[in-house]
Amino acid sequence: MQTRRQTLRQGFVVAGLLAGTGLFPQYALAFNKAAFDAKNLGDALKALGASGALQASDAVTLTAPDIAENGAVVPLAIASTLPDVKQLVLLVEKNPNTLVATFKVTPDVEPSFATRTKMGESSDVYAIAITGDGKAHFAKKEVKVTLGGCGG
């Protein structure tokens, strides 16, 4: 009979071997550091490959509370009915790092996602759909935070 400790040890050894030989899936290691480190909307969108000016669109839906009682856990949802959507992006304008989440969309995936984020202060939240031609369509909503989540 194998103990829990032995099982964990064996799992770490296998993970280490996979990492050492480069057999981990590349998509698990890939993320856009420049986009997540961006301090404003423009820089984040540029790093994500969006081109041109943002266009307001009724085909992009943002679901967010009007008032977030606790900025540490603000529920957000994004959806789009646009054709050829490649990415859905959530941005919080006044957060230290603007980019909250980015979701890659394939034709097999319904472009609708939900997540939770931290917000340090009241801010505009943007839901952006980036299409195959690089155009960025958005919906925006102001979320008021009563209790800060980013150190407040």
Secondary structure, 3 states (H helix, E strand, C coil): CCCHHHHHHHHHHHHHHHHHHCCCCHHHHCCCHHHHHCCCHHHHHHHCCCCCCCEECCCEEEECCCEECCCCCEEEEEEECCCCEEEEEEEECCCCCCEEEEEECCCCCCCEEEEEECCCCCEEEEEEEEECCCCEEEEEEEEEECCCCCCC
